Amino acid sequence: MNLSFQTSSLKSVKADAVVYFIEESKTTFKKRIAELRKLFGKRIDHIIELENFTGKDSESLSILTEGKLASPRLLLIGLGDEKKLTIEKFRRAAARSAKQAKGMKLKHVAMVLPEASETITDVELAKALAEGAYLSLYKYDKYLTENKEKKNVAQLTLVSEKKEIEKEINKVLREVKFVCEAVYLTRNLENAPGNELYPESLAQIAKESAQKFGYRCTVWDKKKIQEMKFGGLLAVNSGSERPPRFIILEHNAGKKNLETIVLVGKGITFDAGGISIKPASGMGEMKMDMSGAAAVIGTMEAVARLKVPVHVIGLIPSTENLLGGAAMRPGDIITHYGGKTSEVDNTDAEGRLVLADALAYASIYKPKAVIDLATLTGACVVALGHYATGMMGNDDELMSKLKTAGEATYERVWQLPMYDEYEKLIKSDVADVKNVGGRWAGAITAGFFLKKFIGKYNWVHLDIAGTAILEEDLPYAPKGGSGVGVRLLVEMLKGWKTK
């Protein structure tokens, strides 16, 4: 979708429909209707009364303009109580209007920029509207051969009479387009079936993105992985006929005086659970067990396009976790990169095994910070549902940065405790650590397992099991792969204060 800004009045803007946002509060509602009355006369009062439109945040109203506006249709979108308006409310209102326009098969939609306030600027409003509209229109329909939606909104124009904000708005719209396209890429990777997306094809897609947008991509094959003694990745891969891959992505390679941030993404392209096999019901969702890897690729693409002045490394250990004659067994002991060992108590706790190698390897970059993203535990979904990402780490400042970025993007994170008492749950009698800690606090014990393999760097673990894989549509994220993590990380990296 193309994004643009136009200096124009509501009356003059030309589009298939123009969207006008209205608050529910009586005084402001009357003010907005009075503005429309100047264009439509008392007809607008009759329509509002007939349709019982009051500006609630669940309401919308489509009106044929009959030549009163340059656009043939006016969409009134309720915002709710103006005292409770937030950036997220505007994001969701834009999403509702974009979905309605799509349902009406409109190609060009204009949105009149609402009034800025003491707490929300014109630029913030523009960003929220563009994000909500763009992200809401995504649909994974690659394999649909019947009833495929052939039309979508192709153009979104934001409209204001303030000429002085044009430069800033155009800049933020460019940023929104790059980031939303990266989210689309992430969602496409998450939703792709396992027979299309596997370690080799995931690596190829990463290569193509890197070549197109100017960042570096290096891919290790199985022989190289064996040479580097990535025991966790090799053990999980042993049940699959498809070879593993280790993907290394780099933005701002070779540039000096930039701090290094390493992003690590779990790349299990399909997880059957191995010998500790998962139940058949819902197993199809496990094509999305590589959502952490997808988010890292999407983030790398976005920061490269935005030329974010930070040295960013992406590390992706990728394999399938299947059942084969050579598959790892409960009771096996693995030697990871760096020499630490782990006891396999459950082959379905495989994500932490591959991440252990990558987190240990991250030390070679002498990073300022390392952030890993993984659909790691069902326990995190039980704890937080689908509305917050579980967060653990060893650095309060880094977690605070992610929390701030999460509030700004509404990709919210919630810190889980890492009390010393939890660590004893993953104690092994025969290895340095055991890969599961029993029934209780599963998300936390998984975090403690990862902590065993980190180096001397600031580290945060993000368990996106609930936020990456959605059971139903959210306002601007579809059922299936949500693309979570990209906007969160880009927001944080944009604000990173380097040397």
N, C-alpha and C positions, 0 to 999 in steps of 0.2 A: 504494500500500500504506500502511495506517495503522500508525504506530509508537506503542507505549505501554510504560510501565513498571508493574510490579506488585510490591508487597511480599508475598511468598508463599514457602512452602516448595515443594520439588519435588513433594511428595505432594499438595498442595492446589490447585495451579494448574490451571485448566480451559482446555483448548485441544484441537484435533484431534490434536496431537502435542506433546510436550515434548522439547526437545533438551538432552542432557547431554553435556558435553565431557569427554573423558578423556585424560590424558597417557599416553605409552608407558612412561615410566620405572617400574621395578618397584615401588619404594616407594610412589610416588604412585598408580600403577595399583591396587595392593592397597587403598590407602586409599579410592579412589573406589568400588571394588567392594564394600568393607565397608559403605559408606554405602548402597549399593543393596541389600545383603543385609538390612539392617534393614527394608526395605520388601517385598522379594520372597522373602526366605528363601533357602535353598540352591538354589532354582530358577535364580537368576541365575547361579550358578557353572556349572550344567549348560549353560545357554544360551551363556555365554561360551566354555566349553570346546568345545562342539559346533560353534560358528561360528568358532572359532579367532580370536576378536577380541582384539587385543593393544594397541590404542590407537595404532597407526601412523597417520600423517597422511593416509593414503589409505583408511583403513578406516571403515566405518559399519555399524551394526547396528540393525535395527528390531525392537522387542519389543512384543507385545500385553500390556497391563498387567493385564488380567483383574480390574479393580476395585481393584488395589493402589494406583493413583493416580487422581486425579480426571480425568486425561486418558487416553483409551483407548490411546494409543500412546506408546512411549518410543523416541527415536532416540539411540543412542550414536554420537558422532562422535569419531574419533581425532584427537589434536593432534600426535602425534609426541613427540620428546625434549623434556622440559620445559626442559632447559638451552638449547635452541635456539629457544625460543618468542619470537616477535616479534609486533608489532601485525599485520603482514601475514599471519602464520600464522593468527591468529584471524580475520582478514578472509576468508581463503580457506576456513577451516573452516566459517564461517557460510554462505558461498556454496554449499559442497557440501551442507550440510544443507537450505538453502532449495530448491536444485534437486531434491533427493530428495523433499522435501515436495510440490513442484510436480508431480513425476512421479507421486506418489501421490494427486494431486488434493485435497490438503488446503487448506483455506481459512484456518485460524488456527493459527499455530505459535508456541509459547513457547520461549524459550531461557534456560536457567539461566545466569546470569552466572558465569563462572569466577572463581576466587580472584585477587584483585589480588596484585601482587608489589612488590618494591622498585623495579622499573623500569617497571612498567605499572600505571596506576591503574584504578579502577573505571570512571571516566568514559571513559578511553581504550579500555577493553575494550568498553564499551557502544557507543561510536562505531564501532569496528571491526566488531563483529558486525552492527550495523544497516546499515552501508555494504555489507559483503560480501553480506548477504542481499538488500538492495534492488537493488543493481546487477546481481546475478547473474540476476535474474528478467526482465530486459528481453528482448523479442523484437520485431523489426519484422515484423508480420504484417498490415499494413494491406490488402494486396492479395491475401491468401490467401482463396479462396472455398471450398476443401475442406480438410478435416483441420485446420481452424483451432482452436487451443487456446482453448476458451471459459472455462476456469477458471485462476485463478492464485492464489497466496497473497495474501489480502487484508488480513491482520492479522498483525503480528509483535509479540509481547509479550516484553520482557526481564524476567527474574524474579530477585529477590534477597531475602534476608531482612533486608537492611540498610535500614531505614527512613530513615536519615539521608542517604542518597545520592539520594533520590527527586527532589529539586528539581534537582540538577545533571544527573541522567540525563535528566529530561524536557526540560531546556534543550538538551542536546546532541542528543536525538532530533529535536527541532524543526529544528535546524540541518541534521541529516543529511537529513531529508525535503526541505527546500528545495533543498539542493545536489544530491541524487540526482534530483529532478524536473528540475532544470536540465540534468543530464547526460542524462536521457531526452530532453529537448527537443533537445539537441545531437545525440544519436544519430539521432533521427527526421529531423532536417534532413540529416544526412550520408547516411542510407540512402534518402532520397526520390529517385525517378528524375528525370532531367533534364527530362522532359516535364511534371513537376509543379512542380519547384523550379528557378526561373530568377531573374534579378535582381529583377524586379518582385515575384514572389511571396515571395522571401526578404525583401525590404524590408517587405512587408505583414505577414509573421509577426513581424518585429522590432517593427513598430508596435503590433501587438496585444499582444505581451508588455509593451511599455513602458506602454501604456494600462492594462493589468491590474495591473501591479506598481509603478507610480508612478515611472518614470524617463522621461527625455525621449528622443524619437526624431525626427530630421529626415532627410528623404530628398531628395537631389538627383536631378532627372531629367537626361536627356542634354543639354538646353539649358543647364542650370546647370553641368553638368560641362564643357561647351564654354567657357562664360564664365569658368570658373575655370582653364582651360587645363591640365586633367589629361590631358596628351598620352599617357601610358602607358596609362591606362584606355581612352581613345578608340581608340588604335591596336589594342589587343587586341580590342576590341569590333567593329572594322570588318568582320570576317568573319561576324558574326552578324546575323540579322534582329531579334533581341530587343535592345532598348535597354539600356544600362548603368544602374547605380544606384550612388550613393555614399551610404552610410548612416552617420549620426552619432548615437551613443547617449550619454546623459549621466546619471550618477547623482550626486546631491547638487548639482545645478545651482544656482548662486547662493549656496551656503553659503560663508561666509568662514572663513579660518584652517584650511583643509584643503589638503593638498598634492595636486597633480594627477598622476594616473597615466593614461597613454594606452595603450590596447590596440588593436593593429591586426591585423585578420584578413583573410587572403587569401580572396576570395569568388568564385573561378572555379567557377560552377555546373555547367559541363561543359567538359572540356578534351580536344579532339580533337588538339591540337598545332598547329593552324593549317596553313599550307603545309608546315611540317616535321612532317608528320602522324605520329601514333603508330602502332605496329603494331595490328592489329585485336584480337589476343589480349590480353585483360585491359583493353581500353579502357573497358568498362563501369564499372570501378572509378572512372573519372574523374568520375563524378557526385559523388564524395566529395572533389573537389579544392577544395571550399569549406569543408573541415573547420576551418580557422583562423577563418573567419567564424562558423561555427556555435558554436565554442568561445567566441568573444567575446560572442555573443548570450546563450549559456547563462550565462556568467560575470556579465554585466550583470544578468540576471534574478536570479541568486542573491545578488549583493551588495546589490541593491535590497531584496529580501525580508529579508535579514539586517540591513539598515540599517548596513552597514559604514561607519565614519566616515572615508572617503577620497573625494575628488573623482575619479571614474573616467570617462574618456571612451573610447568604443569607435568606431573608424573602420573601415569595411568598403567597400573598392572591389570592386564586383561586376559580372561580365560572363561571357559564354560565350567560349570560344576555339575558333572553328570556321573552316571554309573557305568563303569566298564570293568573289565577283568583286572585292570591294573589300578583301579581307583584306590585312593587313600582310605584307610580303615580307622575306626575308633581304636585308640590305643597306640597308633603310630606316633613317632616322635620326629619332628621336623627341625632341621637346622637352617635358620634364616640367614639372609645377608647380614654380615657382621658377626656371626657366630652364635647368637643366642638361640636357645632351643624352646620348642613348644610341644606340649602333649595334645594330641587330637582326641578330645572327648566326644565331640559331635561334629560330623563332617558337614553339617548344615551351618556351622559357624565358620564359614570359609572366607568371608569378606575380610575379617581381621587378619587372616593368615597371609593374604596377598598384600594387604596394606602394611603389614609389619615389615616386609622387605622394602617397600617404597619409602616408608618413614625412616627406616635405618639408612637407606641410600641418600635421603635428602640432606644428610649432614655434610656431604661432599661440597655442597653449594655454599656452606657457611651462611645460612639464611638468617635474616632478621626475624622471620616468622614463618611457620608452616601451618597450613589449614587443610585438614582432610574432610572430604564429603563422602558419605556412604549411606546407602539404604541398608543399615547395619543390623537393626534389631526390631522384631515385632514388639518387643517390650517397650520401645520408645513410642510406638503407635498407641499401645494401651495407655501409656502415661499421658501423652499429649494430644492424641488424636491426629487430625489432618490439618491443624491450624497453627502449629508451632514446631520448629525444628529444635531437637535436643542439642544442647551445647555443653561441652566440657573442655577443660584445658588447664594449663599451668601458668597463665598470664592474665591477670585481671584487666590490664590496659587493652590487650588485644581483644578480649571478650567484650569489653565495653565498646570498642570500635565496631565490632560486628553487631552488637545490640543497637547502637545508634543507626547503623546502616539498615538494619532490619526494620526499625520503626519508620524510617524514611521510605522504604520500598514496600512495606507491609509483608515482607518475607521475614517474619518475626522469629527470633531465637529465644530459647528459655534455658537458663543455666541449670544443670543438674549437679548435685554435690559430688565431690570426689574425696570423701572422708577416708582416712587411712584404713578404717575398719573394713571397708569393702574389698580391699586388696587381698585379704586372706582367702576370699571366696575362689580366687583363681590360682591358688597355690597348688603346685603339682609335686608329687613325691618322686617323680622320675625325670622331670625336665625343669627348665627355668620358670615356666608358666604353663597353665592349662587353658585351653581355648574357650571353655565355658565355665560359669561360676554357679550353676544350679538355677533353681526356679526364680529366686528373688533378685530384684535390681539388675535385670539382664542388660539394660542399656548402659548402666554405670560400670558393671564388670567388664563389658566389651570395651568401654573407654579405658579402663585400667589395663586391659590387655595391650591396647595400642600404646599406652604410655610407657610400657616396658621397652618399647623399641625406638622411642624418639631419642634424638641426640640432645646436645646442649643448645637448644633453641627454644624460642617461645612457640607454643603449640596450642591449637584449638581443634577439637574434633566436632564435626557437625553430623548428627544422625538425622538424615532426611527421609527415613523410611516412611513416615506419615505424610510429609509435605510434598514428596516427589511423585508418589503414586496415589492418585485420587480415585475414590469410589464413586464420586458424583461431581457434576460441574460446580465450580465456584464462579463468582461474578465475572472474572476474566481469565480463568484457567479451566481447561476442559477435563472431563473424566479421563483418566489415564495419566500419561506423563505431563507434569505441570511445568517443567523447565525451571523449577526452584533452584536457587543458588546463583544464577547468572546475575540478576539485578542486584542481589545482595552483595556479591563480591565486587562487582564493578563499582557500586556506590562506595564501598569501603576503600578500594584501590584508588579511586579518583581523589579521595580525601587524604591519601597517605602522605605524610610529611617525611620526605626523604632527606638525605644528608645535606 
